[in-house]
Amino acid sequence: MPSRRHDLLATLVPRLRRSRELDDEASERARVEAWHRTLDRSLPTRAVPGFARRWDVEIADLGFPSYVLTPRGRPVTRTLYYVHGGGYTAPIDAFHVRYATRLADATGARVVVPDYPLAPEHTWRDSHDALVDDLARWSAEPGGAVLAGDSAGGGLALALAVSVRDRGLAPATHLVLHAPWVDLTTSTRAETEAADAIDPWLFIGKLDAYAGWWAGSPDDLARPEVSPGLADLAGLPRALVLYGTRDLLHPGCRLLVRRAEEAGWDLTAVEEPDLIHVYGLLPFTPEGRRAFGQVVSFVS
């Protein structure tokens, strides 16, 4: 049974994020593009206590910014390559930085967070190759790289792992996926519509619209770079996927688990009944603390 704190956040987070279904795709696109014009795309660090004192920040140019966070006062033994979520339409959030730096502290890592171009102005084609090359470069560094992501970022992380494998580049050592969006075709339509009725945060109309924007073309929706859950999954780094069942994306996560088993891919799945989207990133909950411990144990 979910904790009271989880259930409180399950109510508060959608309200604070002003989550609602779209009216129509055209007006949603206009709203998102107008929002993008107001964004401050600098790295948000307000949720990380003592960030300026504890972390040095460099910005690598991949054709778009990628933030490299190096800790002060402790050795670095590996890299955490973190791909942020947000439906491919939202930028890095302060809670992404908070989670990534906590995980890096627990595992002796530096953090790399690419600020990839967002839909609808951009598609996967505007960042994919640069991200693949960047991930492979960090994976070849001493200690290797843990590749992690949440939601859309989890799907993108998996897509990068597939492309790295297909191109014969240096792979990540581990893959950590929080409620990843891995099937933008929504081949699990009936199950996803049922989940839409109980998810307080995500909405199926937005899922369809954002998928189309990120793909750029209906012909690209099923490509492994866009829907990596439909790709050949054999030979990928060992992975951990964590998701709750009160989540619009959980049918896609279950699809990923089934296909991983068929492919012989070493994927450990943690399915939590009645927990919401990316519950493992929620601060100050028993469920989030448990998930954090599971991730640290997995990559250690």
C-alpha positions as CSV (number, residue, x, y, z in Angstrom):
1,M,0.0,0.0,0.0
2,P,1.4,3.5,-0.9
3,S,2.5,5.7,2.0
4,R,0.5,8.7,3.0
5,R,3.4,10.9,1.9
6,H,3.3,9.3,-1.6
7,D,-0.4,9.8,-1.9
8,L,-0.1,13.4,-0.8
9,L,2.5,14.1,-3.5
10,A,0.4,12.2,-6.0
11,T,-2.3,14.9,-5.4
12,L,0.0,17.9,-5.0
13,V,2.5,17.3,-7.8
14,P,0.0,17.3,-10.7
15,R,-1.6,20.5,-9.2
16,L,1.7,22.2,-8.8
17,R,2.6,21.3,-12.4
18,R,-0.8,22.4,-13.6
19,S,-1.3,19.0,-15.3
20,R,-4.3,18.8,-17.5
21,E,-5.4,17.2,-20.8
22,L,-4.8,19.2,-23.9
23,D,-7.8,21.0,-25.7
24,D,-6.5,20.2,-29.1
25,E,-3.0,19.6,-30.6
26,A,-2.7,23.0,-32.4
27,S,-3.4,25.0,-29.3
28,E,-1.2,22.8,-27.2
29,R,1.7,23.3,-29.7
30,A,1.2,27.1,-29.6
31,R,1.1,27.0,-25.8
32,V,4.4,24.9,-25.5
33,E,6.2,27.1,-28.1
34,A,5.2,30.2,-26.3
35,W,6.4,28.7,-23.0
36,H,9.7,27.8,-24.6
37,R,10.3,31.4,-25.6
38,T,10.2,32.4,-21.9
39,L,12.5,29.7,-20.6
40,D,15.7,30.3,-18.7
41,R,17.7,27.3,-19.9
42,S,20.5,27.6,-17.4
43,L,21.1,24.7,-15.1
44,P,18.5,24.7,-12.2
45,T,20.2,24.0,-8.9
46,R,17.9,25.4,-6.3
47,A,16.8,22.0,-5.1
48,V,20.4,20.9,-4.4
49,P,21.7,22.1,-1.0
50,G,25.2,23.7,-1.1
51,F,25.4,23.2,-4.9
52,A,27.7,26.1,-5.6
53,R,30.0,25.1,-2.8
54,R,30.2,21.4,-3.7
55,W,30.1,21.2,-7.5
56,D,32.1,22.7,-10.4
57,V,30.2,23.1,-13.6
58,E,31.5,23.1,-17.1
59,I,29.4,23.3,-20.3
60,A,30.3,21.1,-23.2
61,D,29.1,22.2,-26.7
62,L,27.4,19.3,-28.5
63,G,25.6,21.7,-30.8
64,F,23.5,22.2,-27.7
65,P,24.7,22.5,-24.0
66,S,25.7,19.5,-21.9
67,Y,26.5,20.2,-18.3
68,V,29.4,18.4,-16.7
69,L,29.3,18.5,-12.9
70,T,32.4,17.6,-11.1
71,P,32.3,17.2,-7.3
72,R,34.7,19.0,-5.0
73,G,36.3,17.2,-2.1
74,R,35.9,13.6,-3.2
75,P,37.4,11.4,-5.9
76,V,35.6,10.6,-9.2
77,T,35.7,7.0,-10.2
78,R,33.0,6.9,-12.9
79,T,30.4,9.0,-14.8
80,L,26.7,9.2,-14.3
81,Y,25.2,10.2,-17.7
82,Y,21.7,11.4,-16.9
83,V,19.0,12.0,-19.5
84,H,16.2,14.1,-18.2
85,G,12.5,13.6,-18.7
86,G,9.7,16.0,-19.5
87,G,7.8,14.5,-22.4
88,Y,10.5,15.8,-24.8
89,T,9.0,19.2,-24.3
90,A,10.2,20.3,-20.9
91,P,13.8,21.3,-19.9
92,I,16.0,20.0,-17.1
93,D,14.2,20.4,-13.8
94,A,15.8,21.2,-10.4
95,F,14.6,17.8,-9.1
96,H,16.5,16.0,-12.0
97,V,19.7,17.8,-10.8
98,R,18.9,16.9,-7.2
99,Y,18.4,13.3,-8.0
100,A,21.4,13.0,-10.3
101,T,23.8,14.7,-7.8
102,R,22.6,12.5,-4.9
103,L,23.1,9.4,-7.0
104,A,26.5,10.5,-8.1
105,D,27.5,11.2,-4.5
106,A,26.4,7.7,-3.5
107,T,28.3,6.0,-6.3
108,G,31.5,8.1,-6.7
109,A,30.5,9.7,-10.0
110,R,30.7,12.9,-11.8
111,V,27.4,13.9,-13.6
112,V,26.8,14.7,-17.2
113,V,23.4,16.1,-18.1
114,P,22.8,17.0,-21.7
115,D,20.3,19.8,-22.4
116,Y,19.0,18.4,-25.6
117,P,16.7,20.4,-28.0
118,L,13.0,20.1,-27.2
119,A,9.9,19.3,-29.2
120,P,7.9,20.6,-31.0
121,E,10.5,22.9,-32.5
122,H,13.0,20.0,-32.7
123,T,12.8,16.2,-33.3
124,W,15.0,13.3,-32.3
125,R,17.1,13.9,-35.4
126,D,18.4,17.2,-34.0
127,S,20.3,15.6,-31.1
128,H,20.5,11.8,-31.4
129,D,23.9,11.4,-33.1
130,A,25.6,14.0,-30.9
131,L,24.2,12.3,-27.8
132,V,25.4,8.8,-29.0
133,D,28.9,10.1,-29.6
134,D,29.0,11.9,-26.3
135,L,27.8,9.0,-24.3
136,A,30.3,6.7,-25.9
137,R,33.1,9.1,-25.1
138,W,32.2,9.2,-21.4
139,S,31.7,5.4,-21.4
140,A,35.3,5.0,-22.6
141,E,36.6,7.1,-19.6
142,P,38.1,5.2,-16.6
143,G,35.3,3.6,-14.6
144,G,32.9,3.8,-17.4
145,A,29.4,5.4,-17.4
146,V,26.1,4.6,-15.8
147,L,23.4,5.6,-18.2
148,A,20.2,6.7,-16.5
149,G,17.0,8.6,-17.3
150,D,13.4,9.1,-16.3
151,S,10.2,9.1,-18.4
152,A,11.0,10.5,-21.9
153,G,14.6,10.7,-20.8
154,G,14.5,7.0,-19.8
155,G,13.3,6.2,-23.3
156,L,16.0,8.4,-24.8
157,A,18.6,6.7,-22.7
158,L,17.5,3.3,-23.9
159,A,17.5,4.6,-27.5
160,L,21.1,5.8,-27.0
161,A,22.1,2.4,-25.6
162,V,20.7,0.7,-28.7
163,S,22.5,3.1,-31.1
164,V,25.8,2.7,-29.2
165,R,25.5,-1.1,-29.5
166,D,24.6,-0.9,-33.2
167,R,27.5,1.4,-34.0
168,G,30.0,-0.7,-32.1
169,L,30.9,2.1,-29.7
170,A,31.9,1.9,-26.0
171,P,28.8,0.9,-24.0
172,A,27.6,2.1,-20.6
173,T,28.3,-0.3,-17.7
174,H,24.7,-0.1,-16.4
175,L,21.4,1.3,-17.5
176,V,18.8,2.7,-15.0
177,L,15.3,3.6,-16.2
178,H,12.7,5.3,-14.1
179,A,9.2,4.8,-15.8
180,P,10.7,5.1,-19.3
181,W,8.6,6.1,-22.3
182,V,9.8,3.4,-24.6
183,D,7.0,2.9,-27.1
184,L,5.8,6.1,-28.8
185,T,3.6,4.1,-31.1
186,T,1.5,3.2,-28.1
187,S,1.1,-0.4,-29.3
188,T,-0.3,-1.1,-25.9
189,R,-3.3,1.1,-26.6
190,A,-6.1,-0.7,-24.7
191,E,-3.9,-1.0,-21.5
192,T,-2.7,2.6,-21.9
193,E,-6.3,3.9,-22.1
194,A,-7.2,2.0,-18.9
195,A,-4.1,3.6,-17.2
196,D,-5.2,7.0,-18.4
197,A,-8.3,6.7,-16.1
198,I,-6.2,6.4,-13.0
199,D,-3.1,8.4,-13.6
200,P,-3.4,11.8,-12.0
201,W,-0.4,13.3,-13.8
202,L,-0.1,12.2,-17.4
203,F,-2.7,12.4,-20.1
204,I,-3.1,10.2,-23.2
205,G,-3.9,13.2,-25.6
206,K,-0.6,14.8,-24.7
207,L,1.1,11.5,-25.0
208,D,0.0,11.2,-28.6
209,A,0.8,14.8,-29.5
210,Y,4.2,14.8,-27.9
211,A,5.1,11.5,-29.5
212,G,4.3,12.9,-32.9
213,W,6.3,16.0,-32.3
214,W,9.4,14.2,-31.2
215,A,9.2,11.7,-34.0
216,G,8.7,14.5,-36.5
217,S,7.0,12.1,-38.9
218,P,4.5,9.1,-38.5
219,D,7.1,7.0,-40.4
220,D,9.6,7.6,-37.6
221,L,7.4,6.6,-34.6
222,A,8.5,3.0,-34.7
223,R,12.2,3.6,-35.3
224,P,14.5,2.4,-32.5
225,E,15.8,5.9,-31.9
226,V,12.2,6.9,-31.0
227,S,10.5,3.8,-29.7
228,P,13.5,1.7,-28.4
229,G,11.2,-0.7,-26.6
230,L,10.3,-2.1,-30.0
231,A,14.0,-2.5,-31.0
232,D,16.2,-5.6,-30.8
233,L,17.1,-5.6,-27.1
234,A,19.8,-8.3,-27.2
235,G,23.3,-7.4,-26.1
236,L,22.4,-4.2,-24.2
237,P,24.0,-3.3,-20.8
238,R,22.5,-4.9,-17.8
239,A,19.6,-2.7,-16.7
240,L,17.1,-1.8,-13.9
241,V,13.6,-0.5,-14.7
242,L,11.4,0.9,-11.9
243,Y,7.8,2.0,-12.4
244,G,4.4,2.1,-10.7
245,T,1.1,0.9,-11.9
246,R,-0.7,4.2,-11.4
247,D,1.2,5.5,-14.4
248,L,0.1,6.0,-18.0
249,L,3.5,4.6,-19.1
250,H,3.4,1.4,-17.2
251,P,1.9,-0.7,-20.0
252,G,4.9,0.2,-22.1
253,C,7.2,-0.7,-19.3
254,R,5.6,-4.1,-19.0
255,L,6.0,-4.5,-22.8
256,L,9.7,-3.7,-22.4
257,V,10.1,-6.3,-19.6
258,R,8.4,-9.0,-21.8
259,R,10.5,-8.2,-24.8
260,A,13.7,-8.1,-22.7
261,E,13.0,-11.7,-21.5
262,E,12.4,-12.8,-25.1
263,A,15.7,-11.2,-26.2
264,G,17.7,-12.6,-23.3
265,W,18.6,-9.1,-22.1
266,D,19.5,-8.8,-18.4
267,L,16.8,-6.5,-17.2
268,T,15.7,-6.3,-13.6
269,A,12.2,-4.9,-13.2
270,V,10.7,-3.3,-10.1
271,E,6.9,-2.9,-10.5
272,E,5.3,-1.1,-7.6
273,P,1.4,-1.3,-7.2
274,D,-0.5,2.0,-7.2
275,L,2.6,4.3,-7.3
276,I,2.6,7.2,-9.7
277,H,4.9,8.2,-12.5
278,V,8.6,8.4,-11.7
279,Y,7.9,7.7,-8.0
280,G,11.6,6.9,-7.6
281,L,12.5,10.6,-8.0
282,L,9.9,11.9,-5.6
283,P,11.7,13.4,-2.6
284,F,11.0,12.6,1.0
285,T,8.9,9.5,0.5
286,P,9.5,5.9,1.7
287,E,9.0,4.7,-1.8
288,G,11.5,7.1,-3.2
289,R,14.1,6.2,-0.6
290,R,13.6,2.5,-1.3
291,A,14.0,3.0,-5.0
292,F,17.2,5.1,-4.4
293,G,18.7,2.2,-2.4
294,Q,17.7,-0.3,-5.1
295,V,19.5,1.9,-7.8
296,V,22.6,2.4,-5.7
297,S,22.8,-1.4,-4.9
298,F,22.3,-2.2,-8.6
299,V,25.1,0.0,-9.9
300,S,27.6,-0.6,-7.1
